[in-house]
Amino acid sequence: MTLDEIEQQHFTRVPISELITEIERIYEISLPDTDIRARASYLMGVYYEQKDREKAEHYYANAQRMATKLKNKRLLSDMQHYEATEAFRSGDLREVNRLEQKALALATEVGHPHRICFSYYMLGTVALNYGIQESGIDYLNQALHVSKDSGLLKLQIRLFSTLAELHLTSQNPLKSRNYAKEAIRVARELSMDIEILDSTIRLATVELELKKYGEVTKLIAEVRKTLPKENHSLWCVTHTLMGKVHEAKRRYDKAEAEFRTALALADYVNAERVRSNVHVHLAELYLKLKKPREALAESLEAVADAEKAQDIYVRKEALRCMHDCYKALGEYKEAHDYLEQYNALVAESDTALLKNRMEYHALKSDYEKEKAMSDEKTRQSELLRISMEQKERELSNSTLQLLAQTELLSDLRGDLLQIARKIPQAEPAARELRERVKNLPCQSIDWEKFDVQFKAAHPEFVKTLLERFPELTPMETRVCTLLQLNLKSHEIAKMFCLEERSIETHRFNIRKKLKLETKQSLSNFLNAL
């Protein structure tokens, strides 16, 4: 299996754990500091990321070093994404946004659809963390579009699921239902059992919002047939959903039993948010049953778990529930106190949301300014490149014209000498002609003008050459400039009206001063300066 085939399978449908043997084989047989070794090193980092952070960082560091050395933009975009995920773990959303924008630009330039898709996903995640749902959904839709065009099925599941959640919370359950169904379809195509169960439960949540209680019951029954007993988090959700169905159907005893079972199952790490929500459901159920004391007890538990979870949404729900319980008990002072706390939390939440929105828009503005500056630098660089190419063409044409003129002048001298030889030596005209030929210059090159043109096309060449090799003579320096223009020894000789062997002697002396080995090309060395 080739590395291209491995990447295609990893990006589209196969877990990297199933491909690691082939990746290790390619890593071992590839040459150091090659694209293949660099890409294999990155994939090794991906594999070890969840298993051994130290090993993962080792492979990522190697991949970064090689990508930078090789100027591999495709792999550099992967490494920008890796750095962005590290920044995300540390909570630096500004850095995440900056790095993912760079990753996206590089990936777009080289046509790396997996990275383009994932960068859009991460940019959407940043927007959502700032509370900018419209921008988040826009980025996720762009990611979904790329994933569909490129057949990135694994990413499609994540995108469909995230979009289903977002549209449910934004009160658009019909769109949410469509995305949830698509997530199930793709998960089944890939035979990903946990994703099938997770997406089916999400669909059941949407159907509950739409009050399709029969559909909810059918979907939960379907999930429970294959749901592993040890997966307490998903079992907890199924019991909570069925509790809500029984509550809506006024089967209150069954609803209470389902909620109690859900609480018993919420025994896993970081389950405080879930426990708080279930306590709120029980409290609301007891309020319907006119049992305010029992409701208050559940609300107190909800508040305690919400504080542990440090989740502003569940804290608001728990405080609202406390207000309702004290109000039902006729204890209006306490009810008012909790209403004040609830309102304060809502105001704090709204202020934080506004602050986040302002920070996000400032972040986007900063990025757009930085991008505009970068684009302007690129434009200026391109204009400079075009200008330099034009000057190089002008210099090349001018040099060829000078060479042609020198050859014509040389031919003219030869022709005149032949004519002079045919005229008797005693003739005054012969003596005059020979004298004029003798005084005729062998070339008509204006070296000052040539130097100006050469410097315009290669502004740093002579300066760099003399800084590194100050012992070069003016003649040797000029020979170097002509060699840099890829002229041959016999052409240079004509321009100086010298024998070719004289130029070869100069070349020998230049090579000696530049300390070149026998196999090294003098022209290539000069072109590399």
Secondary structure, DSSP 8 states (H G I E B T S, - for coil): --HHHHHHHHHHT--GGGTHHHHHHHHHHS-TTSHHHHHHHHHHHHHHTTT-HHHHHHHHHHHHHHHHHHT-HHHHHHHHHHHHHHHHHTT-HHHHHHHHHHHHHHHHHHT-HHHHHHHHHHHHHHHHHTT-HHHHHHHHHHHHHHHHHHT-HHHHHHHHHHHHHHHHHTT-HHHHHHHHHHHHHHHHHTT-HHHHHHHHHHHHHHHHHTT-HHHHHHHHHHHHHH--TT-HHHHHHHHHHHHHHHHHTT-HHHHHHHHHHHHHH--STT-HHHHHHHHHHHHHHHHHTT-HHHHHHHHHHHHHHHHHHT-HHHHHHHHHHHHHHHHHHT-HHHHHHHHHHHHHHHHHHHHHHHHHHHHHHHHHHHHHHHHHHHHHHHHHHHHHHHHHHHHHHHHHHHHHHHHHHHHHHHHHHHHHHHHHHHS-TT-HHHHHHHHHHHHS-S----HHHHHHHHHHHSTTHHHHHHHH-TT--HHHHHHHHHHHTT--HHHHHHHHT--HHHHHHHHHHHHHHHT--TTS-HHHHHHH-
